[in-house]
Amino acid sequence: MSRKCISVSIKKVAFIFFLLASVCVNRSYGQSLLKGMVVSNKGSALKGVSISAVALKDGKIFKTNTNVKGAFSFTEFTIGEKYTLYFNLQGYQTDSINNFLIGEGDNNSVLVRLKPIDRKNLVITGLVVDSAGNPLSGVSVQLDANKTGTLTDSLGQYQITIRPDSKSLLFSYVGYEQQEVAIGSQKVVNIGLVQKKSDMNDVVIVGYGTQKKITTVGAQTTVNTEELKLPVAHLSDVLAGHAAGVMGVQRSGEPGYDNADIYIRGISTFTNSSPLVLVDGVQRDLNNIDPEDIASFSILKDASATAVYGVRGANGVIIITTKKGKVGRTAINAQYDEGITQFTKLPQFADGPTYMQISNEAHKNSNPLDNGLIYSEGRIDSTAKGLDPDLYPNVNWFDVILHRAGQNRRARANVSGGSDKAQYYLSLGYYDELGMFRTDKLAEYNSSIRFTRYNFTSNLSVRITKTTKIDFGAQGWISNGNYPGVSTPSVFHNAYVMPPITIPVKYSNGYFSQPRTGDMSNPYNSLTQSGYTNEFNSQLMSNLRVTQELDFITKGLSFTGMFSFDNANKHQIARHKSVDAYLAIRAPRDDEGNLQYEQTAIGTEFLDYNRNNGGSRQFYLESAINYDRTFGKHQVTGMILYNQQDNVDAFAGDFYSSIPYRFMGLAGRVTYAYDNKYLAEANFGYNGSEAFAPAHRFGFFPSYGIGWVASQEKFFNSVKDIISFLKFRFTYGEVGNSSIGGQRFAYISNVAQNINGYSYGANGIDNNISGLNFGYYGVDVTWERSKKFNLGIDIKTLQNSVSLTVDLFRELRRGIFLQRGDVPTWVGILNKPYGNIGAMNNQGIDATLEVNKKLSKDWNLVFKGNITYNHSVDIDDAQAPWPYPWQQRIGRRWGQRFGYIALGLFKSDEEVANSPYQPGDTRAGDIKYKDLNGDGKIDATDQAPIGYGSFPEIIYGFGPTINWKNWSLAAWFKGIDHVDIGLGGDAFQPFIYGLERGNLFSNITDRWTPDNPDTHPFYPRITEGNTNMNYQPSTWWTKSGAFLRMQTIQLNYDIHDKKWMNRIGLSHLNIYFIGYNLATISGFKLWDVELGDGNGAAYPLLKTYNLGVKMMF
Amino acid sequence: MKYNILNTVVFIFCGLVLLSSCKKYLDQVPNDRITMEEVFQKESLSEQFLANVYSYILDEGDPIHNDPFIGCADEVDFTWSGNDNYRVNVGNMSRASIPFDFWGSYYNGIRSATYFMQHIDENDEIRRLHGQGLIDQYKAEARFLRAFFYFCLMRQYGPVILLGDKVLPPDASADAFQLARSPFDSCVDYVSKELDTVAQQLPLVPHKDGSESDGDYGRATKGMALAVKARLLLYAASPLYNGNTDGILAGFKTASGLPLISNKKDPSKWEKAANAAKDVIDLGIYKLYKDPSGNVMKSLQGVFSQAWNSEQIFVRKSYGLTTWDVHCEPRQAGGWSGVGPTQEMVDAYFMADGKLPGESSVYSAKGFTDVNGRQVLNMYRNREPRFYRDITYNNAMWKGGTMNDSAAITFYVDGPNGKNGHPSDWTKTGYLCRKNVASQTNVGSGGNGFQQSRPLALFRLAEIYLDYVEALNEYAPGNSDILKYLNMVRERAGVPQYGTGTNALPVPADQQEMRKKIWAERKVELAFEGHRFFDIRRWKIAPQVMGTLHGMDISKSGDAFYNIVPTLTPHLFLPAYYWWPISQYELDRDQVLKQNPGW
């Protein structure tokens, strides 16, 4: 678009003489005079024409008006400069003169004829800028607040054809005050939009629809999707700490399997606490969505928001909508970034000589009678000197299996645009991550660990009539994961349990090594010589929505219907092999320097072939009638909706799981707002699931909410300077949870087949009969029911630059589906029956703080923070009562860790003898426990609550963003608290399975020894085997799991409005660096603190240094 | 516009149609699934249910992993400090953490057996095809198994909760689960009566449809019922249960104050035990296994290796035995060198002259003899055949596993099976067990060698003879059957007999002397078969024989190796160890359930 299309009606030549006669010349200081006259097309002088002249050199604007004779003059124009003149008068078409060159002498004179407006098909153009004068692109320009309109382009310019009866133009843009301009005679309407002071007209996403933010009473959180665009494969990894109310921890960094489990407002049931995730209105997986395609990400937390989801809503709902096209010119975005990944923290192990010394010590500690050593001084010495690695190996297995750095990269491109009738959004995404497992260069196949994903999204909206709109979306992704033949957890397990001194990585003669025992495998062989596994996953998601306005029935009524079909496929090919492996017999080399070998494994030289398929398909159908109308100060909305879903496991392994997973239901909502001040709403869900007995299939879940926007009250005006906005909200409702785990169709008893049987038969006859018994006792099962209370307050202060939202919540979950725990084993029931018997309460607070402060023209500061605290309390865990109060689970937090209370280490064997009896071989240097019930012995009844549990109660995140001109620097910190780590397990407890198995952490040096009777070392007396209570869960082994992580640090440089960019149609060029997980503060040093309980044998989390570029056309 | 209205109406209508059919939409589970009612209408399904009941018979073939009955007595030391036997031996066991806790598993079997008994009558298909006889037999089999499971519980836990024919419903209230244990004698009465009853119903040899059936070997027989009863009554007659007045039992009483373990001696219990054993003998269908060649060694090995032989009464197909084989084989032969008989056990074997080492003139603990170039400690010479069948000692010959040629096995610290050569695979006593080891079993490379699987005799006639003579000696010392049956065992073992045969030994002088000889015979004949664990308890000699055990000095080479030193693993016996603990879990749920003494 340009100004060329405006008709210019100057006929300079015809009036040249007139001009020459009337020009007066001013020559002083290089300045000259511009004189002129404006007349109508009939020749009469026009008074009051406003004239603006823009100097093209510096953009300076000069203004004046014509006098009664239609004459005007500018006195300060510079000779040799060009000016553009605009002529405006009500009722007349705007005219302009482009590039008028001011010459010397009296030539500088113009005569302009203005035509009266013929409003037929008038085109209005203009520029929309913000208060700082920067052009705003994507501003909606509508005629008479009608739906038809256009958007401003990337330079902030627009063009709209008005109808003869059009009265006004409505300019609206997210985050800015709407502005309506009466259409007069102007052909150019330039507008400056002012940023919104309050979010009066903001819309938020609610269950099955949207609602004006000011009128909502529920607890929702909207996540800024920009914050989710981090160099990680799975969205779930970054949610916790980014949104108030989302709790989650990430327990693995394995490519393709590093997604975190997330819970909304924590865990509030013993069964499944996972939230319902809806993508474009359909239940879909949160992971594998490209954040770039997300238009909005909302989290519904309280009952008023989730009651409409009935039996699916109790755990909260996450609603994601993907981007749609916008009216306007085609906009293209392209982005590429690439990063280097490293492990956040790797466990450190003791080296060979240390390992052997500690083994000798452990043996001596356990067998004081034995004067012999397990490993001779000579052998230790040879190992330390690295004399003969075949006979005296000293291997750090983590060095053998892991590279120090990996790689990831992302590329995206999307195109959007459209006309009034149709809009489109098309996008392609690419994600690639190369993990850090080493490979054998000689292997003919690829066993590297790698995850690649391609995403595509296409959203199309078509208005087929004035009142009918069709939205069609098709999204999908394909991913390809490549892994070694042996599973990643096994590789880590093998590296954990294989001591440094047992075998070399490989013998110098090329033999693969393997010890005799079958329960330890050479980690190198299992990583590089086991073949490979390739996983190909794909998902196709489609939805078709029809929206019909029904204003002809009654104003504000509309109908929408949607059908969706999703298909997911999983295809795994495993080609495994194993190698012949040997163990050198521990005897000196022969005369020729050869060792004797014992073959310890027979390999399968050739790759075998295993295929594994999985997949599902899902149908979803929804139809709804909506009503939304404002009568003066009364705002009413209503919604009634029917939906059903059918999900089939396409490769079900058994009969029950082959039956489609179905649910169906009705949902409804009525809201009322008076003057945006007094708010009320009611929601309900009525739905059912096939999982339950016919009599218990359907449930009714109502919720109610009220709100009061106090700042709208007149009496509030006096304090409005301090507190600009204040709103109180309260909701109560009941929601259900049907994903209760346990047996499917738990109302039906079943028979367990192919269980332990017996073999009869003599004289060569093998009469094997497989077993059969009771599988599952059917019970009158139904969903869990949750009563939820939410009290919220929204407050804005300091001219809206600080906003704070705080929600207090309380939830009573009842009827939790649990296995009966009060049945003694002597009753002989194979699988104890289930019932809706458990109960849990959950309460807490979540809050969001946002500060947005413009410090100066160039400096802008944004600070965001959020915190979630929840405390779930076990009300009934269906277990028998405990004999002692300290053992009691009821009334304690969910997941409360129990264990013994360590009093320190025994100082002498006499102290052992004089203390309560602790089973096992207990001596000086062992952990002494507290005898809580005073019965003189330590047993189960002395276990008490210790620490918190493995899942945090507090998650918080905060971070500043600083903008300076085109630069921005943003950081995000995430922390968890009220969490601890219980240490234990194979390879953590030294020599639990004997001296020949299990690595030792390098901190093994911090231990009790007779010579160094430290009172509180890390390890107590080192022993051989599982000999005493040292490694029972206790306060000794419970360490704080709290941490504060700098999750991201991001530096951006934005280039725009450069000439060279305009030439290639580039509007923005953005260069950025993202550092992910770069620093962590935690008291826990053994492994990445977020991996949690146990021995840390998991693929560690990653940190990433990422550099990228983003272009907008 | 009209089109739009139509569109809308169609949409809404669709919705309503679907809603009205919702009942059908969610009603998806077909009613032709297999149900428990159906299980008891079909022959093969009922047989599968019964097979599951049988599966609760513990596979005792792999005592390293499956049970404590060999590793936690004074017979052997299992090398591996990572296993549960080691935990028990060092005393790391409490009601919070119980290795080898079979309480729940046997009660699962008991419940299943009772349920089967109550429903098998519904099976018209079996009745039609095979007649009521097979139904009655299956019912009797289930009833036998139930009694056997009670016996297994009693030997490990003492008095138990008797459920009779009760099958408590899964949704019963917690009150219904408040049942107490019955006094041990009541349990014995109940189980022995049950066994009497089923003995009347079970066949002598497995048969089906009127003829002996090879395919049904392993099913309960009359002999099995009587054999279980014989061992049960023998245990019940023994000092642990017969007039036990140990202080630790003081509070071990029922709610009404009845002692759970009888504190009054009742000599008639021995009589009952003897009669029960005699009943098995009198069936006349079992006889001690003897190799047709008459070779004593082959006879002794054939007792175990010849499947389903005439001596075996109660046989379970065992998949654990090959694990036992590999653990018993020396490292040199690809084995794990994991089962080390103690010096105490080595010393228990008789001499070739039939006398115990301490009594015999041919015994010498010291000195060496050159045997075909091997230096053999005199202690290992002139021993009875069972010694050579059971024990691999230093410089003993071995062939099997991965060793194709016979060679001497040494346990010197630097030798091929010694402690220095491998971090874990060495015997802690300087001996290896070779009883019931199928030397053909070969760990191979990475565990894929040949596995000689075979059935395991849980009860065999030699034990019944020894049960019989022990009981008889207690209530009728001097009865001629004592010598008769004791000598039969010795005769088959190739050991001179008392008062008869070649090189006859003097008949033991009195009841006490005879008891000593019977106990000694039992220790050897039934070594490493899981009897000793219970025998030392019921005889109440465990505190004396357990504790520090001995072996050769494995951290030495040459002659220094032959010093007898305490083994590395203590074999603790605490006062509580007579019975296994009941888990805290169980006590919390059944408030009237009494914990065993000392736990």
Interface residues (C-beta under 8 A of the other chain):
Chain A: S359 S366 N367 L369 D370 N371 G372 I374 S376 T465 T467 T468 T502 Q514 R516 T517 G518 V546 Q548 L550 F552 F559 G561 D580 A581 I585 R586 A587 E598 Q599 T600 A601 I602 L621 S623 I625 Y642 Q644 F655 Y656 I659 P660 R662 F663 M664 L666 G688 S689 E690 P694 R697 F745 I748 S749 N750 V751 Q753 I755 N756 G757 Y758 S759 Y760 G761 A762 N763 G764 I765 N767 I769 S770 G771 L772 N773 F774 Y777 V779 R820 D822 V823 P824 T825 W826 V827 G828 I829 L830 K832 P833 G835 A880 P881 W882 P883 P919 G920 D921 K937 I938 D939 A940 T941 Q943 F991 I992 Y993 G994 L995 E996 R997 E1024 G1025 N1026 T1027 N1028 M1029 Q1032
Chain B: M1 Y3 N4 N7 T8 F11 I12 C14 G15 L16 L18 L19 C22 K23 Y25 L26 D27 Q28 V29 R33 I34 T35 M36 E38 V39 L45 E47 Q48 F49 A51 N52 Y54 S55 I57 W80 S81 G82 Y86 R87 V90 G91 N92 M93 S94 R95 A96 S97 W103 G104 Y107 N108 G109 I110 R111 S112 Y115 I161 L163 L168 P170 D171 A174 F177 L179 P206 D214 G215 D216 Y217 G218 R219 A307 W308 K317 R331 G334 W336 V413 P416 K419 N420 G421 H422 P423 S424 D425 G444 S445 G446 G447 N448 S555 V565 P566 L568 T569 P570 S583 Q584 Y585 E586 L587 D588 R589 D590 L593
